[in-house]
Amino acid sequence: MPEGLEGERVDAAIARMFGFSRTKAAELAASGKVSIDGAAAGKSERVRGGAWLEVEMPAPAVPVRIVAEPVEGMEIVHDDEDVVVVDKPVGVAAHPSPGWNGPTVIGGLAAAGYRISTSGAAERQGIVHRLDVGTSGLMAVAKSERAYSALKQQFRERTVDKRYHALVQGHPDPLSGTIDAPIGRHPTHDYKWAVTADGKPSVTHYDLMEAFRSASLLDVKLETGRTHQIRVHMAAHRHPCVGDLTYGADPTMAKRLGLTRQWLHAVRLGFEHPSTGEWTELASAYPADLQHALDTLRAESQ
């Protein structure tokens, strides 16, 4: 171990030595692939100058291909020379990734003949933000290099208005508020995220729209855009999204409402158009499964 890394966290030291992202380095440590002087080392341990560091390197990544495949139910809600905005159905990923063999927004656009920006990683060209596979709603994709740069900058500067509606269990206290809690990888389940002390800053604003006997419909505005942010923040406050079994939702309630995924929908998307500078705002109606769950709750609460 170089003396210059004395006192660094294991994940930070590995990231600096091998050029990995901090997240990738932490994953290696969490999976037991890092040791110091023969003993397994956790991501937050401090390294000692002169110690013997061993890292089991990950296998080279297999290139991910974009498959042009029509996506049933995906609608185009806005299209011009710079930007295409889709209404993404549940069960569709934003882009190809290792281990995902289902439909993607990028593949669906390719099948429909759309040419998108070549900026970004090969399998994520044109992607300026993402929605979870299990979350439906509005998603913008850049078609031009100018649009890609401009939209990425707007997301970095947090000027994009991303609005979601979320049906959560119980009644949050206060009924309107802000959740400001850092989000990072879950300490024991690598497929989940969690509020962690060393996570990335994450801010979620919410307002009550409608209260039911056992749930609340919230209007949610994201200030940041972390993976699973709304799901993690609401679960951390003990009000998980209805149907979100990954983050502790009641399976009995989900079954009663006919839900097989979290009740979370990207209803509005507003941004400054990359070419004209005009404010562009789009909206999306609830899909049938989410509307059915709402209707059932309303009937139960009468």
N, C-alpha and C positions, 0 to 999 in steps of 0.2 A: 504494500500500500504506500503510495507516495506521501512523503512527510507533509506536503502542502494540503492534504485532505484531512489532516488531524482534526478531530472533533466534529466533522461533517456527519450528517445522518447517512445511513447506508444507502437509501434510495437516491439521495442527492449525489453521493460519491459515485455510485454506479452510473448515474445519468451523465455526469461530467466526464467520466473515464471512457465510456463506450458510446456516447452520443445518443443514448436512449432518451425517450421522454421520461419525466419523473413518474408518470403513471405506470409506464411499462417497467421501470426499475422496481417500483413498489410491488407490482404483480409478481416479478421474479422472486423477490424476497418472501412474499406471502405464500408462494407455492414451494418454499423450501429449497430454492435453487441457489441460495447465497449462503456462504459460510465464512467465518473469520477464525483463523487458526484452528480449522477443523470443526468448529461448532456452528450450528445453524444460526443465522443472524436475521432478526426482524428488520423491517424497513426503517423503524425509528431509532434503532441502536446507533450509537456514535462510534465512528471508526477511529482506530489508533494508528498513528504513523509507524511504519515498519511491520505492521501485522500482515499475515498472509491471507489475502482475500481470494476466494474461489467463487466464480460465477458460472453456472451451467447455462451456456448460451442457448437462446431459443432457435428452433429450426427456421431456415429461411422461409419467408412468407410466400405462399403460393399466389401467383398473380390472379386477381379477381377479374372476370370478364363481365361486360355489360351484355345481357341477353335481351334483344329486342322482342318483347312479348306484350301483347295487348293486356291491359289491366281492366277487368270488368268493373264497372261502376265508377271509374275515375273520370271526373268531369273537368273540362277546361273552363275556368271562370274569368280569365283575363289572358289576352295574348296580343303582343305587339313585337316590334323588332328587337326589343331589349329584354323583356320579361314575360314568362308564362307562369300563371298561377293556377294550380290544380286544387281540386277538392278531393283529398286523398281518402279512399275508403279504409276501414279497419282491415288488418291482415296484409298490408302492403308496406314494405320498407322504403325508405327514402332512396337508397342506393344499394348496390351489391356489397356483400361483406362475407368473410369466411364463415361457413356454417349456415348461411341463409340461402335456401333454394327456392324461396317463394317469389312472388311478383315484386317489382320495384317501380318507383315513380320514374326513374331514369330509363328503365327498360320500356315502360309504357309509352313515354314520350318518344323514344327511338322508334318503336313500332308504329307510332302515329306519324312518323316522318319529320319530327321536330329536330332542328339542329340547335344545339345548346353550346354555351361557352366551353372552351377547352381548358379554362383555368381550373386549378385544383388537381387533386390526385386523379389518376386515370379513371377510377371507378366512381369518383364523386364529382365529375366535371359539372360545373354550373350550380352545384348545391351551395346555397348560402345559409341555410338553416335546415333543421330536420324535425320530423315528428316520429314518435315511437311507432313501431308496427301496430301496437294496440290502441293508438290514438288516431282519431279521424280529424279531417278538417283541412284548412287552407295552408298551402305550402308554395312558396315562390321559388322559381328556378331561373337563373340568369341565362339568357340566350347570347349575349354579346360580352366581350371582354370588359368593355366599359361598364356594363351593368353589374358584372361580377364584382369588380373593384368597388363600385359605388355602394352596392348593397352590403357587401362585407363590411365596409367602413361604417355604414349606418347601424349595423348590428353591433359592431365594436363600440360605437358611441352611444348605443342604447336609445336611438331615436325612433326605431321601428316600434309601432304599436301592435303588440301581439296580445290578443285577447282570447281567453279560453272560458268556457263554461264547464264547471266541475260539480258533480253531485257528490257530496261527501256525507259520511255517516254522522249522525248527531247534529249538534248546533254549536259552532265555534264561538268562543268567548275571547275577545269581543266579536260581534257579528260582522264587523268590518275592521280590517287591520292590515299590518305588514309583517311578514315573516322574514327576518334577516338572520340566516343561519348558514354557515359554510357546508358545502356538500362535497363528499369524496367517495371513493370506493368503500363498499361495505367491508368491515374488518374480517368477516368470515365467509361471505358469499360473494364470489366475484361477478355474479350476474346481477347484483343489486347495488344500489347506492345508498348513502346514509348521511345524516348530519354528523360531521366529524370535525374535531378541533383543527386538523390540518387540511381541511377541504378548501375548495375555491369559494370566494364570496358569492352568495346567492341570495337574491331578494325577490320576494313574491308579494304582490298586493292583492287583496281580495275584498269583495263587498257582497253581502247577502242579497240575493235576488228574490228568493222564495223559500219559506220554511215549511217543512212537512212534519208529520208526527215523529219520524225517526231519521230524517235526513234534511240537508240544506242544499239548495242550488246556489252556487257562487259564481260571480263574475270575477275572473282572475286576470290580472295584468302582470306579465313577466318583465322585470327590469333586467334580469340576466337570463341566460338560456342554457342552464346545465341539464345534462341527461337526467330524465325522470324528475325534474325539479318540482313540479306541482305535486306529483305523487309522493315524493320523499318529504316535502315540507308538510303536507296535510297529514301524512301518517305520523310524522314526528310530533304533531300536535294532537294526536289521538283522534283524528277525524279523516281516516283514509278515504280515498275515492271509492264510492260504492262499486263493487265488483272487482276491485283491485286486490286479488288474493295474494299476489306477490308481496304486497305491503300491508298485510294484516286485515283486509276487509272481511266482513262476515259472509261466509259462503252460503249460509241459509238465506240471507237477505238477497244475495245476488241471484240465487236460484228462483226465489219467489218473484223477482222482477224480470226474470228471463235474460239476465246478463251473463255473457261469457267473456267479458273484458271490462276494463275500468270505464266508468262513466266520465269521459273527458273528451271535449271536442274543441278544436281551434275554430272559433266562430267568426273572428274578424282579424284582418291583417291590413295595417296601414303603413305606407312608406312614401318617401319622396321619390318620384320617378327619376331614374338615372339620367334621362335625356331632357325632359321638360322642366324638371324641378317641381312639378305640381304634386300636391298630396294625392295619393292614390289609396283608396280604401275599398276593401272587398268584404263580403259577408257570406256565411255558409249556414244552411238550415241543419237541424239535428237529423242524423240518420234514423232509420226506422226503429232500430233496437233501443237507442237512447230515448226516443220519443215515447216508445211503449212503456219503458220503465218509469218515465215521468208521469204518464197518464195513470199508471197503476198506483203510484204513490199519491197522486192527487185524489184518486177515488178512495183510497184507504184513509186519507186525512180529513175527509168531509164529515 
